[in-house]
Amino acid sequence: MRTVDNQSNFIINKYLQSEIPNNMKKELAILTKARHMEHSDMPIHDLSYYLKPLKQPEDDEIGLIYIIASEQLKGKTELIGYARLEYRKDSGYNQNYGDLQIYVRKDKRNKGCGTQLLNAVRKEVPDFLTTINMFAEKDSISNKILEKTFHIQKTFETRHYFSIIRELSIEKVLEMEREAIEKLDRGGLEIIYTDSNTFHEYENEYAQLLEVIWNIGRDSSEYEPFPVERLRGRMEYFKEGFNIFVHIFLVRKKSDKSLVAIAENILYETNAKVADESLIGVLDEFEDEQIEHALRLKSLALLLQETEVTHWESSLLKLDENKQLNPKDEILGFRIGKTFNRYTIPMEQFLN
C-alpha cells in the first residue's frame, strides 16, 4: 500500500491486489457490486461474486492495481470510490493495453473524487502499456466526462442483449433445435458438447479454433496467439476467480473431425438466474447464420432443461442496417438492453 494523496477531503491509496487489507475487502466488494447494479440489465450476483476475486493470491499473468478513495466520517474510515486497472504483466500475447474502471459512490460524486482517482492511476500505469480501454454507458454523464477529459470519440458501441428464457415455450425450442441440427447434419456437420470438466479432451483443436476466431478482423500487429496453456489458464481463472462453470458446444466436420465453430456459455455459482453467452464464432469459410442459430438453440435448450437460469445475456448478437435484431434472435426472446461506448485511449492522451 502507498498513500497517493491525502491533501484533500479524500484519502487516496494505491494497492496491488495482494496488498488490499482484509478489513477493506468487503467494502470494496460492495462498491464493485453497486457499480454492476448501475450498469446491468440482469439480476445481480451475490456479494461473494465480487468478494472472491479480492481474496485470490496475485496472478502470475494478470496484473491488478487498485486505487481506493476513502473518507474519514465520524471517526470511521469509509470507502467511497475506486479505480481498477487490469493488464497482462508481459506482452507475450500481444496485449499491450490496460482495462480501467473508475467508480465513485453516488452520494460522493461531483466533488472531485473521480478526478483524483484518475490522476492517481496515471502515476501507476506500467511503462509497456500503449493504450487504455474504458467503457461508459451511452449518453451518460460518465460518457460526456470521458470524451471531454481525453478529447476523444468512442471507438465503437457495444450493446447488451438478453433473453428472459422462461417466457419461451420449451416444446417450441426443442422443435427448432431438432430442425437446426438436421440441417447441419445434411451439410456434413455435427455438434459435440464439452464443459469445464472435460474440455481437455478437445483442448488442442479447441485452442487452435479460438486463436483463429479471436483474431478475425485484426491486423498482424494486433494478433494474439492462443496456445493450449492460455486456454487452460482461462478456464482456471473462470473457476478459481469467479466460480464460473463453462458449457461449450463445438461444431465439427464429420469427415475429418476438424472444428469449425464454437459457442461458450458461462454459469455462475453466485447467481443461478443468469447465464452469459461469452463466445460464439465460426470460421470464415463456414460463415453461416444457420450454424450460429443452431449453436444458440443447443445452448438455450440446455439452459431450459438443466439449469435454473431465467436471464440469458449476450453482447455478441448483430443488428441489421436498421438497428433491429435478426428475426432468429428475436424468436429466442432476445431484446436490446443498455448500450455502452468503448474508448481506446492512446497512452500519450491518457497521461496528459
C-alpha positions in Angstrom: 0.0 0.0 0.0 1.1 3.5 -0.7 -0.7 6.8 0.1 -1.0 8.7 -3.2 -2.9 11.8 -2.0 -4.2 12.9 1.4 -4.2 16.6 0.9 -8.0 16.8 0.2 -11.1 15.5 2.0 -10.4 12.2 0.3 -7.6 9.8 1.2 -6.3 8.1 -2.0 -4.2 4.9 -1.5 -2.7 2.5 -4.1 -2.7 -1.2 -3.6 -1.7 -4.2 -5.6 -4.4 -6.9 -5.3 -2.3 -8.9 -2.8 -1.9 -5.7 -0.6 -5.6 -4.9 0.0 -6.2 -5.1 3.7 -8.7 -7.8 4.7 -10.9 -5.4 6.6 -11.3 -3.3 3.4 -12.3 -6.1 1.0 -16.0 -6.3 1.9 -16.5 -2.6 1.5 -14.6 -2.7 -1.9 -16.8 -5.7 -3.0 -19.9 -3.6 -2.0 -18.7 -0.8 -4.2 -18.0 -3.2 -7.1 -21.5 -4.6 -6.8 -23.0 -1.1 -6.7 -21.2 -0.3 -10.0 -22.5 -3.5 -11.6 -26.1 -2.7 -10.4 -25.9 0.6 -12.2 -24.7 -0.9 -15.5 -26.6 -4.2 -15.7 -29.9 -5.2 -17.1 -29.7 -8.5 -15.3 -30.3 -10.0 -11.8 -27.3 -9.1 -9.7 -24.9 -11.7 -8.2 -24.4 -12.4 -4.5 -21.8 -10.3 -2.8 -19.5 -13.3 -2.8 -19.0 -13.0 -6.6 -17.4 -9.6 -6.1 -15.6 -10.6 -2.9 -13.9 -13.8 -4.0 -11.5 -12.3 -6.6 -10.3 -9.9 -3.9 -9.3 -12.8 -1.8 -7.3 -14.6 -4.5 -3.5 -14.6 -4.5 -1.7 -12.4 -7.1 -1.9 -14.0 -10.5 1.2 -14.8 -12.5 -0.1 -13.3 -15.7 -2.8 -10.7 -14.8 -1.7 -7.5 -13.1 -4.3 -5.6 -11.0 -3.8 -2.2 -9.5 -6.4 -0.7 -7.2 -6.6 3.0 -6.3 -9.0 3.3 -3.4 -10.6 6.6 -2.2 -11.7 6.8 1.4 -13.0 9.4 3.8 -12.9 10.0 7.5 -16.5 10.3 8.7 -17.3 10.5 12.5 -14.0 8.8 13.4 -14.5 6.0 10.9 -12.9 5.4 7.5 -15.4 4.7 4.7 -14.5 3.7 1.2 -16.2 5.9 -1.3 -14.7 5.0 -4.7 -12.1 3.1 -6.5 -10.1 2.7 -9.8 -9.2 -0.7 -11.0 -6.6 -1.2 -13.7 -6.2 -4.7 -15.2 -3.5 -5.7 -17.6 -1.2 -8.5 -18.6 2.2 -8.5 -16.9 4.0 -9.1 -20.1 3.2 -8.8 -23.8 3.5 -12.4 -24.6 0.0 -12.5 -26.1 0.5 -9.1 -27.8 -1.8 -7.4 -25.3 -0.2 -4.1 -24.5 -3.4 -2.5 -23.2 -5.0 -1.9 -19.8 -8.7 -2.1 -18.9 -9.7 0.7 -16.5 -12.8 1.1 -14.3 -13.5 4.1 -12.1 -16.4 4.2 -9.7 -17.5 6.7 -7.1 -20.4 6.2 -4.7 -23.5 8.2 -5.8 -23.6 10.4 -2.8 -19.9 11.4 -3.3 -20.0 12.4 -6.9 -19.2 15.8 -8.4 -16.7 16.5 -5.5 -13.5 15.8 -7.4 -13.0 12.2 -6.2 -13.2 10.7 -9.7 -10.5 13.2 -10.9 -8.3 12.3 -8.0 -8.6 8.6 -8.8 -7.8 9.2 -12.4 -4.8 11.3 -11.6 -3.5 8.6 -9.2 -3.9 5.9 -11.9 -1.9 8.0 -14.4 1.1 7.7 -12.0 0.8 3.9 -11.8 0.4 2.8 -15.4 3.1 0.2 -16.4 5.5 1.6 -19.0 4.9 -1.1 -21.6 1.2 -0.4 -21.9 0.3 1.5 -25.1 -3.5 2.1 -24.7 -6.2 2.2 -22.0 -9.7 0.8 -22.6 -12.6 2.3 -20.8 -16.4 1.9 -21.1 -19.2 4.3 -20.3 -23.0 4.0 -20.8 -24.1 5.8 -23.9 -25.4 9.4 -23.2 -24.4 9.2 -19.6 -22.6 11.8 -17.5 -19.6 9.4 -17.5 -19.7 9.2 -21.2 -19.5 13.0 -21.5 -16.8 13.3 -18.9 -14.6 10.8 -20.7 -14.9 12.5 -24.0 -14.2 15.9 -22.5 -11.3 14.8 -20.4 -9.4 12.9 -23.1 -10.7 14.8 -26.2 -11.8 11.5 -27.8 -14.7 9.9 -29.5 -15.9 6.4 -28.9 -14.1 3.6 -30.7 -17.3 1.6 -31.0 -20.6 0.9 -29.3 -21.3 -2.4 -27.5 -24.9 -3.4 -26.8 -26.2 -5.8 -24.2 -28.8 -8.2 -25.4 -30.7 -10.5 -23.1 -33.5 -13.1 -23.2 -35.8 -13.9 -20.4 -35.9 -17.5 -21.4 -38.6 -18.7 -19.0 -41.1 -16.8 -21.2 -40.3 -19.2 -24.1 -42.1 -22.4 -24.9 -39.6 -25.3 -24.3 -41.5 -27.5 -26.7 -41.1 -24.9 -29.5 -37.4 -24.5 -28.6 -36.8 -28.3 -28.8 -38.6 -28.5 -32.1 -36.4 -25.7 -33.6 -33.3 -27.3 -32.2 -34.1 -30.6 -33.9 -34.7 -28.9 -37.2 -31.5 -26.9 -37.0 -29.4 -30.0 -36.1 -30.9 -31.9 -39.0 -29.9 -29.1 -41.4 -26.3 -29.2 -40.1 -26.2 -32.9 -40.4 -27.2 -32.7 -44.1 -24.3 -30.3 -44.6 -21.8 -32.8 -43.1 -21.5 -31.1 -39.7 -22.2 -32.2 -36.1 -22.3 -30.5 -32.7 -20.4 -32.0 -29.8 -20.6 -30.9 -26.1 -17.9 -30.4 -23.6 -17.5 -28.3 -20.4 -15.2 -27.0 -17.7 -14.5 -30.6 -16.5 -14.0 -32.3 -19.9 -12.7 -29.6 -22.3 -9.1 -31.1 -22.1 -10.4 -33.9 -24.4 -10.5 -31.4 -27.2 -8.1 -28.8 -25.9 -5.6 -28.7 -28.8 -8.2 -28.3 -31.5 -10.2 -26.0 -29.2 -7.2 -23.7 -28.7 -6.4 -23.6 -32.4 -10.0 -22.7 -33.2 -10.1 -20.0 -30.5 -6.9 -18.4 -31.9 -8.4 -18.0 -35.3 -11.8 -16.7 -34.1 -10.2 -14.5 -31.6 -8.2 -12.7 -34.3 -10.8 -12.3 -37.0 -10.7 -8.8 -38.3 -7.4 -7.9 -36.6 -4.2 -6.9 -38.4 -0.8 -8.6 -37.8 0.2 -6.0 -35.2 -2.9 -6.9 -33.0 -2.7 -10.7 -33.5 -3.0 -12.6 -30.2 -1.7 -16.2 -30.1 -3.8 -18.7 -28.1 -1.7 -21.7 -27.1 -3.2 -24.5 -25.1 -1.6 -23.1 -21.9 -3.7 -20.0 -22.3 -6.9 -22.0 -22.8 -6.1 -23.9 -19.6 -5.3 -20.7 -17.7 -8.5 -19.1 -18.9 -10.6 -22.0 -17.7 -8.8 -22.0 -14.3 -9.3 -18.2 -14.0 -13.0 -18.6 -14.5 -13.3 -21.4 -12.0 -10.9 -20.1 -9.2 -11.6 -16.4 -9.7 -15.3 -16.3 -10.1 -16.8 -19.8 -9.5 -17.8 -19.9 -13.2 -18.7 -23.1 -15.0 -18.5 -23.2 -18.8 -20.7 -25.1 -21.1 -19.2 -25.5 -24.6 -20.7 -26.6 -27.9 -18.2 -27.3 -30.8 -19.2 -27.7 -34.4 -17.0 -30.1 -36.4 -16.9 -31.7 -39.8 -18.0 -35.3 -39.7 -15.5 -36.2 -42.5 -12.2 -35.3 -40.6 -13.5 -34.2 -37.2 -11.9 -30.7 -37.6 -13.6 -27.9 -35.6 -15.3 -25.0 -37.4 -17.4 -23.2 -34.8 -17.8 -22.7 -31.1 -20.3 -21.5 -28.5 -19.4 -20.9 -24.8 -22.0 -20.2 -22.2 -21.0 -19.5 -18.6 -23.0 -20.1 -15.4 -22.3 -18.6 -12.0 -22.3 -20.3 -8.7 -23.2 -16.9 -7.2 -26.3 -16.3 -9.4 -28.4 -19.2 -10.6 -30.6 -16.9 -12.6 -28.1 -15.7 -15.0 -26.1 -17.2 -17.9 -23.8 -15.4 -20.3 -23.1 -16.2 -23.9 -19.4 -15.4 -23.6 -18.3 -16.5 -27.0 -19.7 -17.6 -30.3 -17.8 -17.8 -33.5 -17.5 -19.5 -36.9 -14.5 -19.9 -39.2 -14.8 -17.5 -42.2 -15.1 -20.2 -44.8 -18.0 -21.7 -42.8 -19.7 -18.4 -42.0 -23.3 -19.3 -41.9 -26.1 -17.8 -39.9 -27.6 -21.2 -39.6 -24.6 -22.5 -37.7 -24.8 -19.7 -35.1 -28.5 -20.2 -34.8 -28.1 -23.9 -34.2 -25.5 -23.3 -31.5 -27.8 -20.8 -29.8 -30.6 -23.3 -29.9 -28.4 -26.0 -28.4 -27.3 -23.6 -25.6 -30.9 -22.4 -24.9 -32.2 -26.0 -24.7 -29.5 -26.9 -22.2 -30.3 -23.8 -20.1 -34.0 -24.5 -20.1 -33.7 -28.2 -19.3 -30.8 -28.4 -16.9 -30.5 -25.1 -15.1 -32.5 -22.5 -13.1 -31.4 -19.7 -15.4 -34.1 -17.1 -16.2 -31.9 -14.4 -17.9 -29.5 -15.2 -20.8 -27.2 -12.4 -21.7 -25.1 -11.8 -24.8 -23.1 -8.9 -26.3 -22.5 -10.9 -29.4 -25.6 -10.5 -31.5 -25.7 -8.4 -34.6 -28.2 -5.7 -35.6 -29.3 -5.1 -39.2 -28.8 -1.9 -41.1 -32.0 -0.5 -39.3 -30.5 -1.4 -35.9 -33.1 -4.2 -35.5 -32.4 -7.7 -34.2 -32.2 -10.7 -36.5 -35.6 -12.4 -36.6 -34.0 -15.7 -35.5 -32.6 -13.9 -32.4 -36.0 -12.4 -31.7 -37.5 -15.9 -31.8 -35.1 -16.8 -28.9 -36.5 -13.9 -26.9 -33.6 -11.5 -27.2 -34.1 -7.8 -26.6 -31.8 -4.8 -26.6 -30.6 -3.7 -23.2 -28.2 -0.9 -22.3 -25.7 0.4 -24.8 -22.1 1.3 -23.9 -19.4 3.3 -25.6 -15.9 1.8 -25.7 -13.0 4.1 -25.7 -9.5 3.1 -26.7 -7.3 5.8 -25.4 -3.6 6.1 -26.7 -1.3 6.3 -23.7 0.0 9.8 -24.7 -3.5 11.1 -24.4 -4.3 9.2 -21.3 -1.3 10.6 -19.4 -1.8 14.2 -20.4 
